Amino acid sequence: MNIDWAALASVFGVSLVITVALVGLFTLGITGLAKQTATAQGGGGGVLARTGAYACFALCAAAVAYGIFLIVV
């Protein structure tokens, strides 16, 4: 049995980068919702924060759906 270590390292690197990016994007979404809630209680407009948060969540869902698509197809 022969292991292609370069390909294994490549898969590991890409999966690590994508995981960190998705966690960061989800964190931005949660932060946006928290800012929207804080702004709503403070009297300012939180529409931009809410829209950004929903966009972050939509991008996370799209990335997960694409990953599932790659696994299935």
C-alpha positions as CSV (number, residue, x, y, z in Angstrom):
1,M,0.0,0.0,0.0
2,N,1.4,3.4,-1.0
3,I,0.1,6.6,0.5
4,D,0.3,9.8,-1.4
5,W,1.4,12.1,1.4
6,A,1.3,15.3,-0.7
7,A,-2.4,14.7,-1.6
8,L,-3.2,13.9,2.0
9,A,-1.5,17.1,3.2
10,S,-3.4,19.1,0.5
11,V,-6.7,17.7,1.7
12,F,-5.9,18.4,5.3
13,G,-4.8,22.0,4.5
14,V,-7.9,22.8,2.4
15,S,-10.3,21.3,5.0
16,L,-8.5,23.2,7.8
17,V,-8.8,26.5,5.9
18,I,-12.5,25.9,5.0
19,T,-13.4,24.9,8.6
20,V,-11.8,28.0,10.0
21,A,-13.5,30.2,7.4
22,L,-16.9,28.7,8.1
23,V,-16.5,29.1,11.9
24,G,-15.4,32.7,11.4
25,L,-18.3,33.4,9.1
26,F,-20.8,31.8,11.5
27,T,-19.3,33.9,14.3
28,L,-19.7,37.1,12.3
29,G,-23.4,36.1,11.8
30,I,-23.9,35.7,15.5
31,T,-22.1,38.9,16.3
32,G,-24.3,40.7,13.7
33,L,-27.4,39.4,15.4
34,A,-26.1,40.5,18.8
35,K,-25.3,44.0,17.5
36,Q,-28.8,44.1,15.9
37,T,-30.4,43.2,19.2
38,A,-28.3,45.7,21.1
39,T,-29.0,48.5,18.6
40,A,-32.7,47.7,18.6
41,Q,-32.7,48.1,22.4
42,G,-30.6,51.3,22.1
43,G,-32.9,52.9,19.6
44,G,-30.6,52.8,16.5
45,G,-31.2,51.0,13.2
46,G,-30.0,47.5,13.2
47,V,-31.1,46.6,9.6
48,L,-27.6,46.5,8.3
49,A,-26.4,44.3,11.1
50,R,-29.4,41.9,10.6
51,T,-28.9,41.8,6.9
52,G,-25.2,41.1,7.2
53,A,-25.9,38.3,9.8
54,Y,-28.4,36.7,7.5
55,A,-26.0,36.9,4.6
56,C,-23.3,35.2,6.8
57,F,-25.7,32.4,7.7
58,A,-26.8,32.0,4.1
59,L,-23.2,31.7,3.0
60,C,-22.6,29.1,5.7
61,A,-25.6,27.1,4.6
62,A,-24.5,27.3,0.9
63,A,-21.0,26.0,1.8
64,V,-22.5,23.1,3.8
65,A,-24.9,22.3,0.9
66,Y,-22.1,22.4,-1.6
67,G,-20.0,20.0,0.6
68,I,-22.9,17.6,0.8
69,F,-23.4,17.9,-2.9
70,L,-19.7,17.0,-3.5
71,I,-20.0,14.0,-1.2
72,V,-23.2,12.7,-2.9
73,V,-22.3,13.3,-6.5
